[in-house]
Amino acid sequence: MKISHKEVNFEDDRGTIADIFVKDPHDHGTIIMSKKGAVRGNHYHKATKQSDFVISGKLKVLTQKVGETEVEEEEVGPYTFISHEPGEAHTYVALEDTVFISFNRGLRGGEDYEKDTFRLDVPLA
């Protein structure tokens, strides 16, 4: 798991602009709203890289490389960008009502949503 906090690139009396990523192509994007206590994920992708950008709220992020026992855990908030490589199981627990955008590079998206999604036998949360 790679986590980075994004900064505001430009600000004036109209508001702010912040780049989420630059020159990093993606095939699919979706907005996800999670109510406090909601658990999402508990899966991994064999071929898709998934990146998520937290707009508002707070998440507990749990990750585990497939075939390993160590689980990484982080709490993240707004303007945090999280990337999961293929073969990295990931789970999100909403610690508050949370909105994030999920970007995928690879098969996963639209009608192909489940084609590269592999559920965990033992959930991370």
C-alpha positions as CSV (number, residue, x, y, z in Angstrom):
1,M,0.0,0.0,0.0
2,K,1.3,3.4,-0.9
3,I,-0.3,6.4,0.9
4,S,0.3,10.1,0.1
5,H,-1.4,13.3,1.3
6,K,-2.2,15.6,-1.6
7,E,-1.7,19.4,-1.3
8,V,-3.6,22.3,-2.8
9,N,-1.9,23.3,-6.1
10,F,-3.7,26.6,-6.6
11,E,-5.9,28.8,-4.4
12,D,-7.7,32.1,-5.0
13,D,-10.9,33.8,-4.0
14,R,-12.9,31.2,-5.9
15,G,-11.5,28.3,-4.0
16,T,-8.8,25.7,-4.5
17,I,-7.5,23.2,-7.1
18,A,-5.6,20.0,-6.0
19,D,-4.2,17.4,-8.4
20,I,-5.0,13.9,-7.5
21,F,-2.6,12.4,-10.0
22,V,-0.6,13.6,-13.1
23,K,0.3,11.6,-16.1
24,D,-0.9,8.4,-14.5
25,P,-3.6,6.9,-16.8
26,H,-6.7,5.0,-15.4
27,D,-9.4,3.0,-17.1
28,H,-12.3,3.6,-14.7
29,G,-13.3,5.9,-11.9
30,T,-16.3,5.8,-9.5
31,I,-17.5,7.8,-6.5
32,I,-18.2,5.7,-3.4
33,M,-20.1,7.0,-0.3
34,S,-19.8,4.9,2.9
35,K,-21.8,5.4,6.0
36,K,-20.0,5.2,9.4
37,G,-19.2,1.6,10.2
38,A,-19.5,0.4,6.6
39,V,-16.9,-2.2,5.5
40,R,-15.8,-2.3,1.9
41,G,-13.4,-4.4,0.0
42,N,-12.1,-7.6,1.6
43,H,-10.9,-8.6,-1.9
44,Y,-7.9,-8.3,-4.2
45,H,-7.3,-8.0,-7.9
46,K,-4.9,-10.2,-9.9
47,A,-4.4,-7.7,-12.8
48,T,-5.9,-4.3,-11.7
49,K,-4.2,-1.5,-9.9
50,Q,-6.7,0.3,-7.7
51,S,-6.1,3.8,-6.3
52,D,-8.5,5.7,-4.1
53,F,-8.7,9.4,-3.2
54,V,-10.6,10.4,0.1
55,I,-12.7,13.5,-0.4
56,S,-14.3,13.7,3.0
57,G,-14.5,11.5,6.2
58,K,-12.1,9.0,7.7
59,L,-11.2,5.4,6.8
60,K,-9.3,2.6,8.4
61,V,-7.4,1.0,5.6
62,L,-6.2,-2.6,6.0
63,T,-4.0,-4.4,3.4
64,Q,-2.3,-7.7,3.1
65,K,-0.3,-9.2,0.2
66,V,-1.9,-12.4,-1.0
67,G,-0.1,-15.4,0.5
68,E,1.4,-13.4,3.4
69,T,0.2,-13.1,7.0
70,E,1.2,-9.5,7.9
71,V,-1.6,-7.0,7.8
72,E,-0.9,-3.3,7.4
73,E,-3.3,-0.8,9.0
74,E,-3.6,3.0,8.6
75,E,-6.2,5.6,9.3
76,V,-6.6,8.2,6.6
77,G,-8.7,11.3,6.0
78,P,-9.4,13.9,3.3
79,Y,-6.9,14.5,0.5
80,T,-5.3,11.1,1.0
81,F,-4.4,9.0,-2.1
82,I,-4.1,5.3,-1.5
83,S,-2.7,2.8,-4.2
84,H,-3.0,-0.9,-4.2
85,E,-1.0,-3.0,-6.5
86,P,-2.4,-6.3,-8.0
87,G,-2.2,-9.1,-5.5
88,E,-2.7,-6.8,-2.5
89,A,-5.9,-7.5,-0.5
90,H,-7.6,-4.3,0.7
91,T,-10.4,-3.4,3.1
92,Y,-11.8,-0.1,4.2
93,V,-13.8,0.6,7.4
94,A,-15.6,3.9,7.5
95,L,-14.8,5.6,10.8
96,E,-17.1,8.5,9.8
97,D,-19.4,9.0,6.9
98,T,-16.9,9.0,4.0
99,V,-16.8,9.9,0.3
100,F,-13.9,8.7,-1.9
101,I,-13.2,8.2,-5.6
102,S,-11.8,4.9,-6.8
103,F,-9.6,4.8,-9.9
104,N,-8.7,1.6,-11.6
105,R,-6.1,0.7,-14.1
106,G,-7.0,-2.6,-15.6
107,L,-10.1,-4.7,-16.2
108,R,-12.1,-3.8,-13.2
109,G,-14.9,-1.3,-14.0
110,G,-18.4,-1.0,-15.4
111,E,-19.7,-4.3,-16.7
112,D,-16.3,-5.9,-15.9
113,Y,-16.5,-4.9,-12.2
114,E,-16.4,-8.5,-10.9
115,K,-14.1,-10.1,-13.5
116,D,-10.9,-9.2,-11.6
117,T,-12.3,-9.1,-8.1
118,F,-11.4,-12.1,-5.8
119,R,-13.1,-12.2,-2.4
120,L,-11.0,-13.1,0.7
121,D,-11.9,-16.4,2.5
122,V,-10.9,-14.7,5.8
123,P,-11.9,-11.0,5.8
124,L,-9.4,-8.4,7.0
125,A,-12.2,-6.7,8.9
